[in-house]
Amino acid sequence: MVNIQNPVSSTWIFAVIFGIALIFSIRRDKLRDFFPISTTEELKGLAILTVIFGHIGYFLVSDQRFLYPLSIASGVGVDLFLFLSGFGLTVSTLKKSTSIAKFYLKRLPRLFVPFWIVLTLLFLIDFFFLKVSYPWDYIVRSFFGIFTRANIYIDINSPLWYFTVILFYYLVYPMVFSKKAPWVSALVIYLITYLVVFQINPSVISQVKNLYQVHLLAFPLGIVAGWGYYKRGAINDWMANLVDQYKAKNKKFFNLAAKMARISSVRNLKKNLFISFRYFIMALMIVAILYTSVNSGVGNLDIVGYISMVTVLVVFALFVLKKIDFKLLSLLGVYSYEIYLLHWPILLRFNGLYKCFPAWLATVLYLLIFLSLAWVLHKITEKILRRKLVKLK
């Protein structure tokens, strides 16, 4: 672990710098949809930041005061990724039907190509430069995306336990998904994972079972949320119908309210009250996020997963309500998968910046390095995938 000086003051300096960058990246979204793609990218950006800060604060540096409390929500970040995966797959599938084979051909290469590139580089770097070797069966299983251990110091890239989870969901999802009843599909996927983790409980997952247990709910709930988002028009129509029925029973009251609404001052008052109420709800959400993040139940496997999902759902709702975009988060979100693949191997093997610079500056530099390398990896991946698509055609 890396020793750093002045962990508290370095945390404050980093927080101020990052906060200023975040504020300057704010843009107002005038043509805002209920849940645009930019919001998805913002949430991914937030998720990858929580994971990075958690890995630095708890596993890289020796003093856990550094980056606290930014470092305490990495579990929430993992759940947020899984939730958004379930959400995105469901919305995409409901909008456009596709066969199981086409689903795999579209999704799996985007999952595996950057993964194989990074994994190959890591094995080569470890063997030729760091003089570290791995058993052949470990190497073969790794290239298939099977990681049964998450030892953060001796595995090739310990966060890749998540890759195995998302690969499992990608393989199972198209086989059980039903457009007529997505909520049933969510329940089936939850039951399958529950049976594997708790009932079958194979010895091969014994070292990662606690991680699977904590994040069991996120992907199925993402499916339910995606279904709700897709059906929001029907839900709005149903609610409007209820309002119409209520209006028909209370004509006098609503006629009076309509007359009052025509008065400019009353209309402005109504608008201001609505805006104030929205900001009040958002403030309560921020308080709830802070409380559940600090009181996350870490160490208690029976409750930590539920508390984490409460945090995820509140964060999701908060980002739906806001009327601004954080372009910095969106940028990080676009390359979040590549950053996920790269960040810990770099921090573990090449952490010299923390020995040469103040911790706050080293963290800023590493974030820039992650983003730059992720951009390169993303471009290489897109180029490879375009060539493959041309050959298939």
GURO-136907 format. One record per residue (C-alpha): residue in one letter; x, y, z. Coordinates in nm, 2 decimals, decimal comma. Example, Ala and Ser with C-alpha at 12.3 -4.5 7.8 and 13.67 -1.06 7.14 Angstrom:
2
NODE|res|c1|c2|c3
NODE|a|1,23|-0,45|0,78
NODE|s|1,37|-0,11|0,71
//
This chain:
393
NODE|res|c1|c2|c3
NODE|m|0,00|0,00|0,00
NODE|v|0,12|0,35|-0,08
NODE|n|0,20|0,59|0,20
NODE|i|0,08|0,95|0,16
NODE|q|0,12|1,27|0,35
NODE|n|-0,16|1,50|0,46
NODE|p|-0,45|1,28|0,37
NODE|v|-0,72|1,50|0,50
NODE|s|-0,60|1,83|0,35
NODE|s|-0,53|1,65|0,02
NODE|t|-0,88|1,52|0,02
NODE|w|-1,02|1,87|0,06
NODE|i|-0,80|2,01|-0,21
NODE|f|-0,90|1,74|-0,45
NODE|a|-1,27|1,78|-0,37
NODE|v|-1,25|2,15|-0,44
NODE|i|-1,07|2,11|-0,77
NODE|f|-1,31|1,83|-0,88
NODE|g|-1,61|2,03|-0,76
NODE|i|-1,50|2,34|-0,96
NODE|a|-1,45|2,12|-1,27
NODE|l|-1,79|1,97|-1,22
NODE|i|-1,96|2,31|-1,18
NODE|f|-1,79|2,45|-1,49
NODE|s|-1,91|2,15|-1,69
NODE|i|-2,28|2,22|-1,61
NODE|r|-2,50|2,29|-1,90
NODE|r|-2,88|2,35|-1,90
NODE|d|-3,08|2,10|-2,10
NODE|k|-3,35|2,30|-2,27
NODE|l|-3,49|2,01|-2,48
NODE|r|-3,49|1,76|-2,20
NODE|d|-3,66|1,42|-2,23
NODE|f|-3,78|1,23|-1,93
NODE|f|-3,46|1,02|-1,92
NODE|p|-3,22|1,10|-2,21
NODE|i|-2,91|0,91|-2,30
NODE|s|-2,70|1,19|-2,15
NODE|t|-2,84|1,11|-1,81
NODE|t|-2,75|0,74|-1,85
NODE|e|-2,39|0,85|-1,93
NODE|e|-2,39|1,09|-1,63
NODE|l|-2,49|0,80|-1,40
NODE|k|-2,22|0,58|-1,55
NODE|g|-1,97|0,85|-1,49
NODE|l|-2,08|0,89|-1,13
NODE|a|-2,06|0,51|-1,09
NODE|i|-1,70|0,47|-1,22
NODE|l|-1,59|0,76|-1,00
NODE|t|-1,72|0,59|-0,69
NODE|v|-1,54|0,27|-0,78
NODE|i|-1,21|0,45|-0,85
NODE|f|-1,23|0,65|-0,53
NODE|g|-1,31|0,34|-0,33
NODE|h|-1,02|0,14|-0,47
NODE|i|-0,78|0,43|-0,41
NODE|g|-0,91|0,51|-0,06
NODE|y|-0,94|0,16|0,08
NODE|f|-0,69|-0,06|-0,12
NODE|l|-0,42|0,16|-0,27
NODE|v|-0,32|0,41|0,00
NODE|s|-0,24|0,32|0,36
NODE|d|-0,44|0,60|0,52
NODE|q|-0,82|0,55|0,47
NODE|r|-0,88|0,91|0,55
NODE|f|-0,77|1,00|0,20
NODE|l|-1,07|1,06|-0,03
NODE|y|-1,32|1,00|0,26
NODE|p|-1,62|1,03|0,22
NODE|l|-1,58|1,01|-0,16
NODE|s|-1,45|0,66|-0,12
NODE|i|-1,74|0,50|0,07
NODE|a|-1,98|0,44|-0,21
NODE|s|-1,80|0,20|-0,44
NODE|g|-2,06|-0,07|-0,38
NODE|v|-2,33|0,17|-0,48
NODE|g|-2,13|0,23|-0,80
NODE|v|-2,13|-0,14|-0,88
NODE|d|-2,50|-0,16|-0,82
NODE|l|-2,56|0,15|-1,04
NODE|f|-2,37|-0,02|-1,33
NODE|l|-2,58|-0,34|-1,29
NODE|f|-2,90|-0,14|-1,26
NODE|l|-2,82|0,07|-1,57
NODE|s|-2,73|-0,25|-1,76
NODE|g|-3,07|-0,41|-1,69
NODE|f|-3,24|-0,08|-1,76
NODE|g|-3,07|-0,02|-2,10
NODE|l|-3,10|-0,38|-2,22
NODE|t|-3,48|-0,38|-2,14
NODE|v|-3,55|-0,04|-2,31
NODE|s|-3,35|-0,15|-2,62
NODE|t|-3,52|-0,49|-2,64
NODE|l|-3,87|-0,35|-2,60
NODE|k|-3,81|-0,09|-2,87
NODE|k|-3,66|-0,33|-3,12
NODE|s|-3,71|-0,71|-3,12
NODE|t|-3,40|-0,92|-3,20
NODE|s|-3,32|-1,29|-3,20
NODE|i|-3,10|-1,45|-2,93
NODE|a|-2,82|-1,50|-3,19
NODE|k|-2,83|-1,13|-3,30
NODE|f|-2,84|-1,02|-2,94
NODE|y|-2,51|-1,21|-2,87
NODE|l|-2,35|-1,09|-3,19
NODE|k|-2,43|-0,73|-3,11
NODE|r|-2,35|-0,73|-2,73
NODE|l|-2,08|-0,98|-2,66
NODE|p|-1,81|-0,84|-2,90
NODE|r|-1,85|-0,50|-2,73
NODE|l|-1,80|-0,67|-2,40
NODE|f|-1,51|-0,89|-2,50
NODE|v|-1,30|-0,69|-2,75
NODE|p|-1,17|-0,42|-2,51
NODE|f|-1,15|-0,68|-2,24
NODE|w|-0,93|-0,91|-2,44
NODE|i|-0,70|-0,61|-2,54
NODE|v|-0,65|-0,51|-2,18
NODE|l|-0,61|-0,86|-2,06
NODE|t|-0,35|-0,95|-2,32
NODE|l|-0,15|-0,63|-2,24
NODE|l|-0,16|-0,71|-1,87
NODE|f|-0,03|-1,07|-1,91
NODE|l|0,25|-0,95|-2,13
NODE|i|0,35|-0,66|-1,90
NODE|d|0,34|-0,89|-1,60
NODE|f|0,55|-1,16|-1,77
NODE|f|0,81|-0,95|-1,95
NODE|f|0,85|-0,64|-1,72
NODE|l|0,73|-0,74|-1,37
NODE|k|0,84|-1,10|-1,39
NODE|v|0,51|-1,23|-1,27
NODE|s|0,36|-1,54|-1,42
NODE|y|0,02|-1,72|-1,38
NODE|p|-0,09|-2,08|-1,42
NODE|w|-0,21|-2,17|-1,77
NODE|d|-0,56|-2,27|-1,65
NODE|y|-0,59|-1,93|-1,48
NODE|i|-0,49|-1,76|-1,81
NODE|v|-0,74|-1,96|-2,02
NODE|r|-1,03|-1,91|-1,78
NODE|s|-0,95|-1,54|-1,77
NODE|f|-0,98|-1,50|-2,15
NODE|f|-1,32|-1,67|-2,12
NODE|g|-1,42|-1,41|-1,87
NODE|i|-1,44|-1,65|-1,57
NODE|f|-1,30|-1,50|-1,25
NODE|t|-1,36|-1,70|-0,93
NODE|r|-1,15|-1,48|-0,71
NODE|a|-1,12|-1,11|-0,64
NODE|n|-0,79|-1,08|-0,46
NODE|i|-0,71|-0,72|-0,52
NODE|y|-0,33|-0,76|-0,49
NODE|i|-0,25|-1,09|-0,67
NODE|d|-0,51|-1,14|-0,94
NODE|i|-0,44|-1,00|-1,29
NODE|n|-0,72|-0,75|-1,24
NODE|s|-0,93|-0,81|-0,94
NODE|p|-1,23|-0,59|-1,04
NODE|l|-1,29|-0,83|-1,32
NODE|w|-1,51|-1,04|-1,09
NODE|y|-1,77|-0,80|-1,21
NODE|f|-1,71|-0,90|-1,57
NODE|t|-1,81|-1,26|-1,49
NODE|v|-2,13|-1,13|-1,34
NODE|i|-2,23|-0,91|-1,63
NODE|l|-2,13|-1,18|-1,88
NODE|f|-2,37|-1,42|-1,69
NODE|y|-2,65|-1,17|-1,72
NODE|y|-2,58|-1,11|-2,09
NODE|l|-2,59|-1,48|-2,16
NODE|v|-2,91|-1,54|-1,96
NODE|y|-3,11|-1,23|-2,04
NODE|p|-3,21|-1,30|-2,40
NODE|m|-3,31|-1,66|-2,32
NODE|v|-3,56|-1,56|-2,04
NODE|f|-3,68|-1,21|-2,15
NODE|s|-4,04|-1,17|-2,24
NODE|k|-4,17|-0,85|-2,40
NODE|k|-4,52|-0,93|-2,27
NODE|a|-4,41|-0,95|-1,91
NODE|p|-4,06|-0,80|-1,85
NODE|w|-4,13|-0,80|-1,47
NODE|v|-4,16|-1,18|-1,49
NODE|s|-3,83|-1,19|-1,67
NODE|a|-3,67|-0,98|-1,39
NODE|l|-3,81|-1,22|-1,13
NODE|v|-3,68|-1,53|-1,32
NODE|i|-3,33|-1,38|-1,35
NODE|y|-3,33|-1,29|-0,98
NODE|l|-3,45|-1,65|-0,89
NODE|i|-3,18|-1,81|-1,11
NODE|t|-2,90|-1,60|-0,95
NODE|y|-3,04|-1,66|-0,60
NODE|l|-3,05|-2,04|-0,66
NODE|v|-2,69|-2,04|-0,80
NODE|v|-2,55|-1,83|-0,52
NODE|f|-2,75|-1,96|-0,22
NODE|q|-2,89|-2,30|-0,30
NODE|i|-2,65|-2,47|-0,55
NODE|n|-2,36|-2,26|-0,40
NODE|p|-2,08|-2,42|-0,60
NODE|s|-1,74|-2,42|-0,43
NODE|v|-1,59|-2,24|-0,73
NODE|i|-1,77|-1,91|-0,63
NODE|s|-1,68|-1,94|-0,26
NODE|q|-1,43|-1,65|-0,27
NODE|v|-1,67|-1,41|-0,45
NODE|k|-2,00|-1,53|-0,30
NODE|n|-2,02|-1,23|-0,07
NODE|l|-1,98|-0,99|-0,37
NODE|y|-2,26|-1,17|-0,56
NODE|q|-2,48|-1,17|-0,26
NODE|v|-2,45|-0,79|-0,21
NODE|h|-2,53|-0,71|-0,57
NODE|l|-2,81|-0,96|-0,64
NODE|l|-3,10|-0,71|-0,68
NODE|a|-2,95|-0,45|-0,90
NODE|f|-2,98|-0,60|-1,25
NODE|p|-3,34|-0,74|-1,20
NODE|l|-3,46|-0,40|-1,06
NODE|g|-3,30|-0,23|-1,36
NODE|i|-3,52|-0,45|-1,59
NODE|v|-3,83|-0,35|-1,40
NODE|a|-3,73|0,02|-1,42
NODE|g|-3,66|-0,01|-1,79
NODE|w|-4,01|-0,17|-1,84
NODE|g|-4,17|0,12|-1,64
NODE|y|-3,98|0,38|-1,85
NODE|y|-4,09|0,22|-2,18
NODE|k|-4,45|0,20|-2,05
NODE|r|-4,45|0,55|-1,91
NODE|g|-4,69|0,67|-2,19
NODE|a|-4,95|0,41|-2,09
NODE|i|-4,89|0,49|-1,72
NODE|n|-4,94|0,87|-1,79
NODE|d|-5,26|0,79|-1,99
NODE|w|-5,39|0,58|-1,70
NODE|m|-5,32|0,86|-1,45
NODE|a|-5,48|1,12|-1,68
NODE|n|-5,79|0,90|-1,70
NODE|l|-5,81|0,89|-1,33
NODE|v|-5,78|1,27|-1,31
NODE|d|-6,05|1,30|-1,58
NODE|q|-6,28|1,08|-1,38
NODE|y|-6,22|1,28|-1,06
NODE|k|-6,28|1,61|-1,25
NODE|a|-6,61|1,48|-1,38
NODE|k|-6,72|1,41|-1,02
NODE|n|-6,60|1,75|-0,90
NODE|k|-6,68|1,99|-1,19
NODE|k|-6,75|2,30|-0,97
NODE|f|-6,42|2,28|-0,79
NODE|f|-6,22|2,23|-1,10
NODE|n|-6,40|2,51|-1,29
NODE|l|-6,32|2,75|-1,00
NODE|a|-5,96|2,63|-1,01
NODE|a|-5,94|2,68|-1,38
NODE|k|-6,07|3,04|-1,35
NODE|m|-5,81|3,11|-1,08
NODE|a|-5,54|2,96|-1,29
NODE|r|-5,61|3,22|-1,56
NODE|i|-5,50|3,50|-1,33
NODE|s|-5,13|3,56|-1,40
NODE|s|-5,03|3,60|-1,03
NODE|v|-5,20|3,28|-0,94
NODE|r|-5,04|3,10|-1,23
NODE|n|-4,70|3,23|-1,14
NODE|l|-4,76|3,13|-0,78
NODE|k|-4,85|2,78|-0,89
NODE|k|-4,54|2,75|-1,10
NODE|n|-4,31|2,88|-0,82
NODE|l|-4,47|2,64|-0,57
NODE|f|-4,41|2,35|-0,81
NODE|i|-4,05|2,45|-0,86
NODE|s|-4,00|2,49|-0,49
NODE|f|-4,15|2,16|-0,42
NODE|r|-3,92|1,99|-0,68
NODE|y|-3,61|2,14|-0,52
NODE|f|-3,74|2,04|-0,17
NODE|i|-3,78|1,68|-0,29
NODE|m|-3,43|1,69|-0,45
NODE|a|-3,28|1,83|-0,13
NODE|l|-3,44|1,54|0,07
NODE|m|-3,30|1,30|-0,18
NODE|i|-2,95|1,43|-0,14
NODE|v|-2,98|1,40|0,24
NODE|a|-3,11|1,04|0,19
NODE|i|-2,81|0,96|-0,04
NODE|l|-2,56|1,10|0,21
NODE|y|-2,72|0,91|0,50
NODE|t|-2,74|0,57|0,33
NODE|s|-2,39|0,61|0,20
NODE|v|-2,25|0,68|0,54
NODE|n|-2,48|0,42|0,71
NODE|s|-2,44|0,16|0,44
NODE|g|-2,44|-0,15|0,65
NODE|v|-2,10|-0,26|0,53
NODE|g|-2,00|-0,57|0,72
NODE|n|-2,36|-0,69|0,74
NODE|l|-2,43|-0,90|0,43
NODE|d|-2,80|-0,93|0,53
NODE|i|-2,87|-0,56|0,49
NODE|v|-2,59|-0,39|0,29
NODE|g|-2,73|-0,49|-0,05
NODE|y|-3,08|-0,35|0,03
NODE|i|-2,93|-0,02|0,16
NODE|s|-2,72|0,01|-0,15
NODE|m|-3,02|-0,04|-0,38
NODE|v|-3,21|0,23|-0,19
NODE|t|-2,92|0,46|-0,26
NODE|v|-2,92|0,36|-0,63
NODE|l|-3,29|0,42|-0,67
NODE|v|-3,28|0,76|-0,50
NODE|v|-2,97|0,86|-0,71
NODE|f|-3,16|0,75|-1,02
NODE|a|-3,47|0,95|-0,92
NODE|l|-3,26|1,26|-0,84
NODE|f|-3,10|1,25|-1,19
NODE|v|-3,44|1,23|-1,35
NODE|l|-3,56|1,54|-1,16
NODE|k|-3,26|1,76|-1,22
NODE|k|-3,28|2,01|-1,51
NODE|i|-2,91|2,04|-1,58
NODE|d|-2,64|1,82|-1,74
NODE|f|-2,29|1,75|-1,59
NODE|k|-2,08|1,72|-1,90
NODE|l|-1,78|1,60|-1,70
NODE|l|-1,98|1,30|-1,57
NODE|s|-2,12|1,24|-1,92
NODE|l|-1,76|1,23|-2,06
NODE|l|-1,65|0,98|-1,79
NODE|g|-1,97|0,78|-1,85
NODE|v|-1,90|0,74|-2,23
NODE|y|-1,57|0,57|-2,15
NODE|s|-1,67|0,42|-1,82
NODE|y|-1,63|0,05|-1,93
NODE|e|-1,28|0,11|-2,06
NODE|i|-1,19|0,30|-1,75
NODE|y|-1,32|0,01|-1,54
NODE|l|-1,09|-0,23|-1,73
NODE|l|-0,79|-0,01|-1,70
NODE|h|-0,79|0,18|-1,37
NODE|w|-0,69|-0,08|-1,11
NODE|p|-0,41|-0,25|-1,31
NODE|i|-0,26|0,10|-1,36
NODE|l|-0,30|0,20|-1,00
NODE|l|-0,16|-0,13|-0,87
NODE|r|0,14|-0,16|-1,10
NODE|f|0,23|0,20|-1,17
NODE|n|0,14|0,40|-0,86
NODE|g|0,46|0,61|-0,86
NODE|l|0,28|0,94|-0,91
NODE|y|0,17|0,91|-0,54
NODE|k|0,53|0,90|-0,45
NODE|c|0,63|1,20|-0,67
NODE|f|0,34|1,44|-0,62
NODE|p|0,09|1,54|-0,35
NODE|a|-0,19|1,29|-0,33
NODE|w|-0,45|1,53|-0,46
NODE|l|-0,24|1,61|-0,77
NODE|a|-0,16|1,24|-0,83
NODE|t|-0,53|1,16|-0,82
NODE|v|-0,61|1,43|-1,07
NODE|l|-0,33|1,31|-1,30
NODE|y|-0,45|0,94|-1,28
NODE|l|-0,80|1,04|-1,37
NODE|l|-0,67|1,22|-1,68
NODE|i|-0,45|0,91|-1,76
NODE|f|-0,75|0,68|-1,72
NODE|l|-0,97|0,90|-1,95
NODE|s|-0,70|0,93|-2,21
NODE|l|-0,62|0,56|-2,23
NODE|a|-0,99|0,47|-2,22
NODE|w|-1,05|0,70|-2,52
NODE|v|-0,77|0,53|-2,71
NODE|l|-0,91|0,18|-2,62
NODE|h|-1,26|0,29|-2,72
NODE|k|-1,13|0,41|-3,06
NODE|i|-0,94|0,08|-3,12
NODE|t|-1,24|-0,12|-3,02
NODE|e|-1,47|0,07|-3,25
NODE|k|-1,23|0,02|-3,54
NODE|i|-1,21|-0,35|-3,48
NODE|l|-1,58|-0,39|-3,45
NODE|r|-1,64|-0,19|-3,77
NODE|r|-1,41|-0,43|-3,96
NODE|k|-1,59|-0,73|-3,82
NODE|l|-1,93|-0,59|-3,92
NODE|v|-1,80|-0,52|-4,28
NODE|k|-1,68|-0,89|-4,30
NODE|l|-2,01|-1,02|-4,17
NODE|k|-2,20|-0,82|-4,43
//
